[in-house]
Amino acid sequence: MEMYQELTAGPAIFQMGVPAQETLPATLLARMRAQAVRAEVSAPAIYPDPRGELALRREIAAYLALARGIECAPSQIIVTAGFSGGLGLALRVLGLEQKKAWMEDPGFPFTRQGLALARLSVAPIPVDADGIDVDYGMKHAPDAALVVVTPGQQAPLGSTLSLVRRSRLLDWAAQSKAWVIEDDYLSELQLKGRATPALASLDRAGRVIHIGSFSKTVTPALRLGFVVAPAALASQFAEAAACLAPAPGPAVQRAMADFMREGHYLRHLRRTKRVYAAQGDALLKYLRARTANIALAGLAAVLQLTDGAPDLAIAREAARMGLAPTPLSLWYASNGPVRPGLLLGVATSPLKRIEASCDRLLQIIDRLT
Ligand SMILES: Cc1ncc(COP(=O)(O)O)c(C=O)c1O
């Protein structure tokens, strides 16, 4: 919980994993949520569908077909409390206690911890410019029952899982009857070029559980995400949702459904992408002129530090100045090689603050390395 609180405190410049305050259509969302709350309290007091509101599941299915290449029915969709809620639900349904799971290394620390809490043993699998190294996994942990991946934009190094590796991963999963959890945390929010279709869109054997989230695309305060269950598992997911993890309350879902149906979501994504792309370019340009080891990855700039550099201490020192870079070393499995670095959130780097914030951060790095 301490690491969770430290990494999610804020808001602050460079904070990763949260969207920009400035691009959120706050007035519109507030109006839609107020309307939905009024409708909720004046409706009869009955239990809502534990899979989530049909109106939202329909909108999500339509969006996924359009933007992520996934053909699914609303009955395969379960609305959850973000990606984390979806991961918890999937792990309950799959029942993989004591089994082995491949996990990207580096990879999202809370997923690693979530797998351990669900009593899986985590096999760290290296990541390169083509995404997770599937051959490494097949060689070193062929008996795994699960793999959790971020194929769209690897978290945190940003690479897209190549088509060759996608096929190898899906073939391996089909042959060895392993499950694949696709963490599509950024959806189509990609700063350069078009986002590749989801891994689930290529899954012919029904092995991929796709999990999406509105945390990065709208705001994590909604705590809204969704699971797309393979058709054969849809009823098991529905039962687990009903008995163990029902969808969040209807009002927030209805508001999101209206936001999507009226076209605001797609407009918001387009605008957000433009703003983030400009901020990302400016951040990269300023830092490139001062250090060689910088690259954009997903919605962050990755600043590699020299071996042994104390990225955690640098991040803590920066926090005292209102900056919140994330130490890269925290994203590595504790028992393997670790590359120190800092992840600088693009969304939380407004153009006006970039130069002064970078200067301050570079001074701290100089002082502590
Ligand atoms: C890779 C990755 N997956 C999932 C999440 C969490 O998403 P949610 O807020 O929907 O639980 C994050 C949030 O930072 C993330 O970086």
The ligand as an SDF file (V2000), in Angstrom:
LIG
                    3D

 16 16  0  0  0  0  0  0  0  0999 V2000
   -0.0100   -0.7290  -17.5200 C   0  0  0  0  0  0  0  0  0  0  0  0
   -1.1800   -0.3210  -16.7070 C   0  0  0  0  0  0  0  0  0  0  0  0
   -2.2000   -1.1480  -16.5790 N   0  0  0  0  0  0  0  0  0  0  0  0
   -3.2610   -0.8400  -15.8080 C   0  0  0  0  0  0  0  0  0  0  0  0
   -3.3100    0.3440  -15.1200 C   0  0  0  0  0  0  0  0  0  0  0  0
   -4.4110    0.5980  -14.1270 C   0  0  0  0  0  0  0  0  0  0  0  0
   -5.5880    0.8840  -14.6920 O   0  0  0  0  0  0  0  0  0  0  0  0
   -6.8800    1.1250  -13.7950 P   0  0  0  0  0  0  0  0  0  0  0  0
   -6.8030    2.4920  -13.2220 O   0  0  0  0  0  0  0  0  0  0  0  0
   -7.9580    0.9890  -14.7980 O   0  0  0  0  0  0  0  0  0  0  0  0
   -6.9630    0.0780  -12.7220 O   0  0  0  0  0  0  0  0  0  0  0  0
   -2.2880    1.2570  -15.2460 C   0  0  0  0  0  0  0  0  0  0  0  0
   -2.3480    2.5350  -14.5120 C   0  0  0  0  0  0  0  0  0  0  0  0
   -1.3940    3.2480  -14.3520 O   0  0  0  0  0  0  0  0  0  0  0  0
   -1.1880    0.9100  -16.0580 C   0  0  0  0  0  0  0  0  0  0  0  0
   -0.1370    1.7420  -16.1890 O   0  0  0  0  0  0  0  0  0  0  0  0
  1  2  1  0
  2  3  1  0
  2 15  2  0
  3  4  2  0
  4  5  1  0
  5  6  1  0
  5 12  2  0
  6  7  1  0
  7  8  1  0
  8  9  2  0
  8 10  1  0
  8 11  1  0
 12 13  1  0
 12 15  1  0
 13 14  2  0
 15 16  1  0
M  END
$$$$
